[in-house]
């Protein structure tokens, strides 16, 4: 779809956008969908794939009919987003996952989904990942760019690890960011329904045959099963150059989640 058509669609009303450089976005979409339903008592009326960069040329016209608040998702970097998103002051929720687990999750995605290219080995994929030669580009380019906007009023960055560590607190923070007025009981109910395991158990119902791939393990630290010591050192050095001392770097808690 062309960028011009996207601009026209996005200008028509306020939007809720989830930007996802990396794995975990489908889990977050489920959480946000439940939040919206609980807040306004209206079930989603669209079966459109919410990613704005994927679909046929008529997709934007169909999405115009979706009532606000609508969920739009994207893998695009900040600099590639339609300008109307910022003009309309849409709320932007950005999900990051630690880079080592991101790489492993992305590797399994490529090798488990028939419609995307596969890799002959983890070592081959790791080299491409570190060089930014994977879908939607370099993890670290994304991170450096989003870090520049981490304090923007309409942007909230949350991590996959935050969701895993304290889902209830994360749901509460997301609700407050989007201005949803919910009780503590409602927040807890959403969190109970939105555990990774609960979402995974319903994956075939919600996402069809690809569900088991989109919700694979959901664990923190799976990188330890694939990374060699040399790869650990290479990733550690890259993180140090790109993100050490930054606010996003601190939020990712690299020393907690990416050290053996």
C-alpha positions as protocol buffer text, in pm:
chain_id: "A"
residue {
  index: 1
  type: UNK
  ca { x: 0 y: 0 z: 0 }
}
residue {
  index: 2
  type: UNK
  ca { x: 121 y: 348 z: -78 }
}
residue {
  index: 3
  type: UNK
  ca { x: 225 y: 595 z: 191 }
}
residue {
  index: 4
  type: UNK
  ca { x: -8 y: 862 z: 50 }
}
residue {
  index: 5
  type: UNK
  ca { x: -313 y: 641 z: 93 }
}
residue {
  index: 6
  type: UNK
  ca { x: -200 y: 563 z: 448 }
}
residue {
  index: 7
  type: UNK
  ca { x: -172 y: 932 z: 529 }
}
residue {
  index: 8
  type: UNK
  ca { x: -527 y: 993 z: 407 }
}
residue {
  index: 9
  type: UNK
  ca { x: -670 y: 711 z: 616 }
}
residue {
  index: 10
  type: UNK
  ca { x: -486 y: 800 z: 933 }
}
residue {
  index: 11
  type: UNK
  ca { x: -593 y: 1164 z: 914 }
}
residue {
  index: 12
  type: UNK
  ca { x: -960 y: 1076 z: 940 }
}
residue {
  index: 13
  type: UNK
  ca { x: -979 y: 1011 z: 1311 }
}
residue {
  index: 14
  type: UNK
  ca { x: -777 y: 954 z: 1625 }
}
residue {
  index: 15
  type: UNK
  ca { x: -597 y: 623 z: 1640 }
}
residue {
  index: 16
  type: UNK
  ca { x: -433 y: 400 z: 1893 }
}
residue {
  index: 17
  type: UNK
  ca { x: -105 y: 271 z: 1756 }
}
residue {
  index: 18
  type: UNK
  ca { x: 114 y: -9 z: 1884 }
}
residue {
  index: 19
  type: UNK
  ca { x: 462 y: 12 z: 1740 }
}
residue {
  index: 20
  type: UNK
  ca { x: 648 y: -311 z: 1760 }
}
residue {
  index: 21
  type: UNK
  ca { x: 1003 y: -338 z: 1652 }
}
residue {
  index: 22
  type: UNK
  ca { x: 1018 y: -694 z: 1778 }
}
residue {
  index: 23
  type: UNK
  ca { x: 845 y: -1005 z: 1922 }
}
residue {
  index: 24
  type: UNK
  ca { x: 553 y: -983 z: 2164 }
}
residue {
  index: 25
  type: UNK
  ca { x: 322 y: -747 z: 1978 }
}
residue {
  index: 26
  type: UNK
  ca { x: 43 y: -1000 z: 1929 }
}
residue {
  index: 27
  type: UNK
  ca { x: 31 y: -1054 z: 2304 }
}
residue {
  index: 28
  type: UNK
  ca { x: 15 y: -680 z: 2360 }
}
residue {
  index: 29
  type: UNK
  ca { x: -263 y: -640 z: 2103 }
}
residue {
  index: 30
  type: UNK
  ca { x: -470 y: -895 z: 2294 }
}
residue {
  index: 31
  type: UNK
  ca { x: -417 y: -702 z: 2617 }
}
residue {
  index: 32
  type: UNK
  ca { x: -511 y: -370 z: 2460 }
}
residue {
  index: 33
  type: UNK
  ca { x: -817 y: -518 z: 2289 }
}
residue {
  index: 34
  type: UNK
  ca { x: -940 y: -642 z: 2627 }
}
residue {
  index: 35
  type: UNK
  ca { x: -870 y: -301 z: 2783 }
}
residue {
  index: 36
  type: UNK
  ca { x: -1075 y: -124 z: 2517 }
}
residue {
  index: 37
  type: UNK
  ca { x: -1361 y: -370 z: 2544 }
}
residue {
  index: 38
  type: UNK
  ca { x: -1367 y: -340 z: 2923 }
}
residue {
  index: 39
  type: UNK
  ca { x: -1350 y: 40 z: 2911 }
}
residue {
  index: 40
  type: UNK
  ca { x: -1616 y: 108 z: 2646 }
}
residue {
  index: 41
  type: UNK
  ca { x: -1808 y: -221 z: 2651 }
}
residue {
  index: 42
  type: UNK
  ca { x: -1784 y: -263 z: 2277 }
}
residue {
  index: 43
  type: UNK
  ca { x: -1648 y: -568 z: 2103 }
}
residue {
  index: 44
  type: UNK
  ca { x: -1402 y: -521 z: 1815 }
}
residue {
  index: 45
  type: UNK
  ca { x: -1591 y: -502 z: 1487 }
}
residue {
  index: 46
  type: UNK
  ca { x: -1300 y: -560 z: 1247 }
}
residue {
  index: 47
  type: UNK
  ca { x: -1115 y: -873 z: 1142 }
}
residue {
  index: 48
  type: UNK
  ca { x: -852 y: -671 z: 956 }
}
residue {
  index: 49
  type: UNK
  ca { x: -488 y: -751 z: 1029 }
}
residue {
  index: 50
  type: UNK
  ca { x: -401 y: -436 z: 1226 }
}
residue {
  index: 51
  type: UNK
  ca { x: -51 y: -385 z: 1081 }
}
residue {
  index: 52
  type: UNK
  ca { x: -60 y: -74 z: 868 }
}
residue {
  index: 53
  type: UNK
  ca { x: 219 y: -187 z: 634 }
}
residue {
  index: 54
  type: UNK
  ca { x: 55 y: -521 z: 547 }
}
residue {
  index: 55
  type: UNK
  ca { x: -245 y: -584 z: 326 }
}
residue {
  index: 56
  type: UNK
  ca { x: -413 y: -514 z: -5 }
}
residue {
  index: 57
  type: UNK
  ca { x: -457 y: -166 z: -161 }
}
residue {
  index: 58
  type: UNK
  ca { x: -818 y: -134 z: -38 }
}
residue {
  index: 59
  type: UNK
  ca { x: -733 y: -204 z: 324 }
}
residue {
  index: 60
  type: UNK
  ca { x: -717 y: 161 z: 432 }
}
residue {
  index: 61
  type: UNK
  ca { x: -1065 y: 228 z: 297 }
}
residue {
  index: 62
  type: UNK
  ca { x: -1204 y: -62 z: 501 }
}
residue {
  index: 63
  type: UNK
  ca { x: -1017 y: 52 z: 813 }
}
residue {
  index: 64
  type: UNK
  ca { x: -1182 y: 394 z: 788 }
}
residue {
  index: 65
  type: UNK
  ca { x: -1504 y: 223 z: 895 }
}
residue {
  index: 66
  type: UNK
  ca { x: -1358 y: 95 z: 1222 }
}
residue {
  index: 67
  type: UNK
  ca { x: -1486 y: 312 z: 1509 }
}
residue {
  index: 68
  type: UNK
  ca { x: -1240 y: 491 z: 1735 }
}
residue {
  index: 69
  type: UNK
  ca { x: -1055 y: 396 z: 1945 }
}
residue {
  index: 70
  type: UNK
  ca { x: -900 y: 164 z: 1691 }
}
residue {
  index: 71
  type: UNK
  ca { x: -583 y: -41 z: 1725 }
}
residue {
  index: 72
  type: UNK
  ca { x: -327 y: 1 z: 1452 }
}
residue {
  index: 73
  type: UNK
  ca { x: 0 y: -186 z: 1475 }
}
residue {
  index: 74
  type: UNK
  ca { x: 327 y: -157 z: 1289 }
}
residue {
  index: 75
  type: UNK
  ca { x: 680 y: -289 z: 1280 }
}
residue {
  index: 76
  type: UNK
  ca { x: 803 y: 40 z: 1133 }
}
residue {
  index: 77
  type: UNK
  ca { x: 1067 y: 261 z: 1286 }
}
residue {
  index: 78
  type: UNK
  ca { x: 965 y: 601 z: 1426 }
}
residue {
  index: 79
  type: UNK
  ca { x: 1102 y: 787 z: 1124 }
}
residue {
  index: 80
  type: UNK
  ca { x: 890 y: 580 z: 885 }
}
residue {
  index: 81
  type: UNK
  ca { x: 552 y: 635 z: 1054 }
}
residue {
  index: 82
  type: UNK
  ca { x: 290 y: 842 z: 868 }
}
residue {
  index: 83
  type: UNK
  ca { x: 315 y: 1205 z: 982 }
}
residue {
  index: 84
  type: UNK
  ca { x: -59 y: 1217 z: 1047 }
}
residue {
  index: 85
  type: UNK
  ca { x: -7 y: 994 z: 1351 }
}
residue {
  index: 86
  type: UNK
  ca { x: 185 y: 1276 z: 1515 }
}
residue {
  index: 87
  type: UNK
  ca { x: -40 y: 1548 z: 1375 }
}
residue {
  index: 88
  type: UNK
  ca { x: -344 y: 1384 z: 1534 }
}
residue {
  index: 89
  type: UNK
  ca { x: -155 y: 1324 z: 1859 }
}
residue {
  index: 90
  type: UNK
  ca { x: -231 y: 954 z: 1854 }
}
residue {
  index: 91
  type: UNK
  ca { x: -120 y: 756 z: 2155 }
}
residue {
  index: 92
  type: UNK
  ca { x: 177 y: 537 z: 2064 }
}
residue {
  index: 93
  type: UNK
  ca { x: 258 y: 231 z: 2272 }
}
residue {
  index: 94
  type: UNK
  ca { x: 601 y: 88 z: 2190 }
}
residue {
  index: 95
  type: UNK
  ca { x: 706 y: -263 z: 2288 }
}
residue {
  index: 96
  type: UNK
  ca { x: 1069 y: -366 z: 2326 }
}
residue {
  index: 97
  type: UNK
  ca { x: 1218 y: -698 z: 2426 }
}
residue {
  index: 98
  type: UNK
  ca { x: 1577 y: -759 z: 2530 }
}
residue {
  index: 99
  type: UNK
  ca { x: 1788 y: -801 z: 2215 }
}
residue {
  index: 100
  type: UNK
  ca { x: 1910 y: -1154 z: 2284 }
}
residue {
  index: 101
  type: UNK
  ca { x: 1562 y: -1303 z: 2331 }
}
residue {
  index: 102
  type: UNK
  ca { x: 1441 y: -1089 z: 2041 }
}
residue {
  index: 103
  type: UNK
  ca { x: 1696 y: -1248 z: 1810 }
}
residue {
  index: 104
  type: UNK
  ca { x: 1608 y: -1602 z: 1922 }
}
residue {
  index: 105
  type: UNK
  ca { x: 1234 y: -1542 z: 1892 }
}
residue {
  index: 106
  type: UNK
  ca { x: 1275 y: -1390 z: 1547 }
}
residue {
  index: 107
  type: UNK
  ca { x: 1489 y: -1687 z: 1438 }
}
residue {
  index: 108
  type: UNK
  ca { x: 1222 y: -1936 z: 1540 }
}
residue {
  index: 109
  type: UNK
  ca { x: 953 y: -1725 z: 1372 }
}
residue {
  index: 110
  type: UNK
  ca { x: 1144 y: -1737 z: 1043 }
}
residue {
  index: 111
  type: UNK
  ca { x: 1196 y: -2111 z: 1063 }
}
residue {
  index: 112
  type: UNK
  ca { x: 843 y: -2200 z: 1175 }
}
residue {
  index: 113
  type: UNK
  ca { x: 627 y: -1988 z: 943 }
}
residue {
  index: 114
  type: UNK
  ca { x: 609 y: -2130 z: 588 }
}
residue {
  index: 115
  type: UNK
  ca { x: 539 y: -1792 z: 426 }
}
residue {
  index: 116
  type: UNK
  ca { x: 863 y: -1626 z: 541 }
}
residue {
  index: 117
  type: UNK
  ca { x: 1224 y: -1715 z: 449 }
}
residue {
  index: 118
  type: UNK
  ca { x: 1398 y: -1968 z: 671 }
}
residue {
  index: 119
  type: UNK
  ca { x: 1762 y: -1992 z: 777 }
}
residue {
  index: 120
  type: UNK
  ca { x: 1988 y: -2296 z: 758 }
}
residue {
  index: 121
  type: UNK
  ca { x: 2130 y: -2232 z: 1104 }
}
residue {
  index: 122
  type: UNK
  ca { x: 2121 y: -2007 z: 1408 }
}
residue {
  index: 123
  type: UNK
  ca { x: 2472 y: -1886 z: 1326 }
}
residue {
  index: 124
  type: UNK
  ca { x: 2356 y: -1771 z: 983 }
}
residue {
  index: 125
  type: UNK
  ca { x: 2061 y: -1584 z: 1129 }
}
residue {
  index: 126
  type: UNK
  ca { x: 2266 y: -1425 z: 1407 }
}
residue {
  index: 127
  type: UNK
  ca { x: 2505 y: -1274 z: 1153 }
}
residue {
  index: 128
  type: UNK
  ca { x: 2214 y: -1126 z: 957 }
}
residue {
  index: 129
  type: UNK
  ca { x: 2048 y: -999 z: 1274 }
}
residue {
  index: 130
  type: UNK
  ca { x: 2360 y: -822 z: 1395 }
}
residue {
  index: 131
  type: UNK
  ca { x: 2406 y: -662 z: 1052 }
}
residue {
  index: 132
  type: UNK
  ca { x: 2045 y: -543 z: 1047 }
}
residue {
  index: 133
  type: UNK
  ca { x: 1968 y: -754 z: 740 }
}
residue {
  index: 134
  type: UNK
  ca { x: 1640 y: -892 z: 874 }
}
residue {
  index: 135
  type: UNK
  ca { x: 1281 y: -785 z: 826 }
}
residue {
  index: 136
  type: UNK
  ca { x: 1219 y: -424 z: 933 }
}
residue {
  index: 137
  type: UNK
  ca { x: 1587 y: -362 z: 984 }
}
residue {
  index: 138
  type: UNK
  ca { x: 1825 y: -337 z: 1276 }
}
residue {
  index: 139
  type: UNK
  ca { x: 1705 y: -381 z: 1633 }
}
residue {
  index: 140
  type: UNK
  ca { x: 1964 y: -131 z: 1746 }
}
residue {
  index: 141
  type: UNK
  ca { x: 1867 y: 130 z: 1485 }
}
residue {
  index: 142
  type: UNK
  ca { x: 1510 y: 102 z: 1614 }
}
residue {
  index: 143
  type: UNK
  ca { x: 1626 y: 134 z: 1973 }
}
residue {
  index: 144
  type: UNK
  ca { x: 1848 y: 436 z: 1915 }
}
residue {
  index: 145
  type: UNK
  ca { x: 1568 y: 617 z: 1729 }
}
residue {
  index: 146
  type: UNK
  ca { x: 1295 y: 541 z: 1982 }
}
residue {
  index: 147
  type: UNK
  ca { x: 1523 y: 640 z: 2267 }
}
residue {
  index: 148
  type: UNK
  ca { x: 1525 y: 994 z: 2126 }
}
residue {
  index: 149
  type: UNK
  ca { x: 1148 y: 1008 z: 2182 }
}
residue {
  index: 150
  type: UNK
  ca { x: 1119 y: 815 z: 2507 }
}
residue {
  index: 151
  type: UNK
  ca { x: 989 y: 1122 z: 2693 }
}
residue {
  index: 152
  type: UNK
  ca { x: 748 y: 1243 z: 2424 }
}
residue {
  index: 153
  type: UNK
  ca { x: 404 y: 1309 z: 2571 }
}
residue {
  index: 154
  type: UNK
  ca { x: 210 y: 1067 z: 2350 }
}
residue {
  index: 155
  type: UNK
  ca { x: 463 y: 784 z: 2360 }
}
residue {
  index: 156
  type: UNK
  ca { x: 490 y: 507 z: 2616 }
}
residue {
  index: 157
  type: UNK
  ca { x: 760 y: 240 z: 2598 }
}
residue {
  index: 158
  type: UNK
  ca { x: 700 y: -87 z: 2774 }
}
residue {
  index: 159
  type: UNK
  ca { x: 914 y: -398 z: 2773 }
}
residue {
  index: 160
  type: UNK
  ca { x: 824 y: -762 z: 2725 }
}
residue {
  index: 161
  type: UNK
  ca { x: 1002 y: -830 z: 3051 }
}
residue {
  index: 162
  type: UNK
  ca { x: 777 y: -577 z: 3230 }
}
residue {
  index: 163
  type: UNK
  ca { x: 475 y: -772 z: 3112 }
}
residue {
  index: 164
  type: UNK
  ca { x: 622 y: -1100 z: 3229 }
}
residue {
  index: 165
  type: UNK
  ca { x: 743 y: -964 z: 3564 }
}
residue {
  index: 166
  type: UNK
  ca { x: 423 y: -790 z: 3676 }
}
residue {
  index: 167
  type: UNK
  ca { x: 138 y: -812 z: 3428 }
}
residue {
  index: 168
  type: UNK
  ca { x: -116 y: -647 z: 3659 }
}
residue {
  index: 169
  type: UNK
  ca { x: 101 y: -340 z: 3712 }
}
residue {
  index: 170
  type: UNK
  ca { x: 173 y: -322 z: 3339 }
}
residue {
  index: 171
  type: UNK
  ca { x: -197 y: -341 z: 3249 }
}
residue {
  index: 172
  type: UNK
  ca { x: -265 y: -59 z: 3495 }
}
residue {
  index: 173
  type: UNK
  ca { x: 9 y: 158 z: 3342 }
}
residue {
  index: 174
  type: UNK
  ca { x: -121 y: 97 z: 2990 }
}
residue {
  index: 175
  type: UNK
  ca { x: -479 y: 179 z: 3095 }
}
residue {
  index: 176
  type: UNK
  ca { x: -366 y: 504 z: 3255 }
}
residue {
  index: 177
  type: UNK
  ca { x: -162 y: 598 z: 2948 }
}
residue {
  index: 178
  type: UNK
  ca { x: -465 y: 560 z: 2723 }
}
residue {
  index: 179
  type: UNK
  ca { x: -696 y: 733 z: 2969 }
}
residue {
  index: 180
  type: UNK
  ca { x: -913 y: 431 z: 3046 }
}
residue {
  index: 181
  type: UNK
  ca { x: -1083 y: 463 z: 3383 }
}
residue {
  index: 182
  type: UNK
  ca { x: -1097 y: 111 z: 3525 }
}
residue {
  index: 183
  type: UNK
  ca { x: -1133 y: -31 z: 3873 }
}
residue {
  index: 184
  type: UNK
  ca { x: -865 y: -239 z: 4040 }
}
residue {
  index: 185
  type: UNK
  ca { x: -1089 y: -541 z: 3996 }
}
residue {
  index: 186
  type: UNK
  ca { x: -1123 y: -479 z: 3623 }
}
residue {
  index: 187
  type: UNK
  ca { x: -748 y: -438 z: 3586 }
}
residue {
  index: 188
  type: UNK
  ca { x: -687 y: -764 z: 3769 }
}
residue {
  index: 189
  type: UNK
  ca { x: -946 y: -949 z: 3559 }
}
residue {
  index: 190
  type: UNK
  ca { x: -779 y: -831 z: 3238 }
}
residue {
  index: 191
  type: UNK
  ca { x: -439 y: -938 z: 3371 }
}
residue {
  index: 192
  type: UNK
  ca { x: -576 y: -1280 z: 3464 }
}
residue {
  index: 193
  type: UNK
  ca { x: -716 y: -1327 z: 3113 }
}
residue {
  index: 194
  type: UNK
  ca { x: -400 y: -1193 z: 2949 }
}
residue {
  index: 195
  type: UNK
  ca { x: -125 y: -1410 z: 3094 }
}
residue {
  index: 196
  type: UNK
  ca { x: 96 y: -1543 z: 2817 }
}
residue {
  index: 197
  type: UNK
  ca { x: -25 y: -1897 z: 2884 }
}
residue {
  index: 198
  type: UNK
  ca { x: -391 y: -1793 z: 2874 }
}
residue {
  index: 199
  type: UNK
  ca { x: -341 y: -1613 z: 2542 }
}
residue {
  index: 200
  type: UNK
  ca { x: -140 y: -1904 z: 2404 }
}
residue {
  index: 201
  type: UNK
  ca { x: -415 y: -2151 z: 2498 }
}
residue {
  index: 202
  type: UNK
  ca { x: -658 y: -1954 z: 2280 }
}
residue {
  index: 203
  type: UNK
  ca { x: -410 y: -1884 z: 2001 }
}
residue {
  index: 204
  type: UNK
  ca { x: -567 y: -2116 z: 1745 }
}
residue {
  index: 205
  type: UNK
  ca { x: -908 y: -1963 z: 1813 }
}
residue {
  index: 206
  type: UNK
  ca { x: -781 y: -1606 z: 1780 }
}
residue {
  index: 207
  type: UNK
  ca { x: -506 y: -1644 z: 1519 }
}
residue {
  index: 208
  type: UNK
  ca { x: -570 y: -1970 z: 1337 }
}
residue {
  index: 209
  type: UNK
  ca { x: -297 y: -2213 z: 1232 }
}
residue {
  index: 210
  type: UNK
  ca { x: -18 y: -1960 z: 1289 }
}
residue {
  index: 211
  type: UNK
  ca { x: -120 y: -1912 z: 1654 }
}
residue {
  index: 212
  type: UNK
  ca { x: 123 y: -2167 z: 1793 }
}
residue {
  index: 213
  type: UNK
  ca { x: 408 y: -1984 z: 1619 }
}
residue {
  index: 214
  type: UNK
  ca { x: 306 y: -1638 z: 1735 }
}
residue {
  index: 215
  type: UNK
  ca { x: 281 y: -1759 z: 2095 }
}
residue {
  index: 216
  type: UNK
  ca { x: 567 y: -2006 z: 2117 }
}
residue {
  index: 217
  type: UNK
  ca { x: 740 y: -2012 z: 2459 }
}
residue {
  index: 218
  type: UNK
  ca { x: 699 y: -1668 z: 2611 }
}
residue {
  index: 219
  type: UNK
  ca { x: 993 y: -1715 z: 2845 }
}
residue {
  index: 220
  type: UNK
  ca { x: 1269 y: -1471 z: 2938 }
}
residue {
  index: 221
  type: UNK
  ca { x: 1621 y: -1605 z: 2891 }
}
residue {
  index: 222
  type: UNK
  ca { x: 1561 y: -1846 z: 2602 }
}
residue {
  index: 223
  type: UNK
  ca { x: 1870 y: -1694 z: 2436 }
}
residue {
  index: 224
  type: UNK
  ca { x: 2088 y: -1907 z: 2666 }
}
residue {
  index: 225
  type: UNK
  ca { x: 1990 y: -2212 z: 2460 }
}
residue {
  index: 226
  type: UNK
  ca { x: 2144 y: -2078 z: 2139 }
}
residue {
  index: 227
  type: UNK
  ca { x: 2402 y: -1804 z: 2200 }
}
residue {
  index: 228
  type: UNK
  ca { x: 2769 y: -1900 z: 2192 }
}
residue {
  index: 229
  type: UNK
  ca { x: 3017 y: -1716 z: 2412 }
}
residue {
  index: 230
  type: UNK
  ca { x: 3148 y: -1529 z: 2108 }
}
residue {
  index: 231
  type: UNK
  ca { x: 2794 y: -1423 z: 2016 }
}
residue {
  index: 232
  type: UNK
  ca { x: 2732 y: -1310 z: 2374 }
}
residue {
  index: 233
  type: UNK
  ca { x: 3038 y: -1090 z: 2362 }
}
residue {
  index: 234
  type: UNK
  ca { x: 2944 y: -947 z: 2023 }
}
residue {
  index: 235
  type: UNK
  ca { x: 2592 y: -858 z: 2139 }
}
residue {
  index: 236
  type: UNK
  ca { x: 2721 y: -714 z: 2469 }
}
residue {
  index: 237
  type: UNK
  ca { x: 2962 y: -490 z: 2278 }
}
residue {
  index: 238
  type: UNK
  ca { x: 2690 y: -373 z: 2039 }
}
residue {
  index: 239
  type: UNK
  ca { x: 2456 y: -289 z: 2325 }
}
residue {
  index: 240
  type: UNK
  ca { x: 2732 y: -94 z: 2500 }
}
residue {
  index: 241
  type: UNK
  ca { x: 2801 y: 117 z: 2191 }
}
residue {
  index: 242
  type: UNK
  ca { x: 2436 y: 184 z: 2105 }
}
residue {
  index: 243
  type: UNK
  ca { x: 2241 y: 195 z: 2431 }
}
residue {
  index: 244
  type: UNK
  ca { x: 2460 y: 200 z: 2741 }
}
residue {
  index: 245
  type: UNK
  ca { x: 2378 y: 507 z: 2948 }
}
residue {
  index: 246
  type: UNK
  ca { x: 2051 y: 579 z: 2767 }
}
residue {
  index: 247
  type: UNK
  ca { x: 1705 y: 580 z: 2922 }
}
residue {
  index: 248
  type: UNK
  ca { x: 1587 y: 299 z: 2698 }
}
residue {
  index: 249
  type: UNK
  ca { x: 1901 y: 104 z: 2778 }
}
residue {
  index: 250
  type: UNK
  ca { x: 1823 y: 133 z: 3148 }
}
residue {
  index: 251
  type: UNK
  ca { x: 1463 y: 30 z: 3087 }
}
residue {
  index: 252
  type: UNK
  ca { x: 1577 y: -286 z: 2908 }
}
residue {
  index: 253
  type: UNK
  ca { x: 1772 y: -398 z: 3221 }
}
residue {
  index: 254
  type: UNK
  ca { x: 2038 y: -559 z: 3006 }
}
residue {
  index: 255
  type: UNK
  ca { x: 2252 y: -670 z: 3298 }
}
residue {
  index: 256
  type: UNK
  ca { x: 1953 y: -851 z: 3449 }
}
residue {
  index: 257
  type: UNK
  ca { x: 1818 y: -1022 z: 3139 }
}
residue {
  index: 258
  type: UNK
  ca { x: 2116 y: -1057 z: 2905 }
}
residue {
  index: 259
  type: UNK
  ca { x: 2398 y: -1174 z: 3126 }
}
residue {
  index: 260
  type: UNK
  ca { x: 2460 y: -1544 z: 3183 }
}
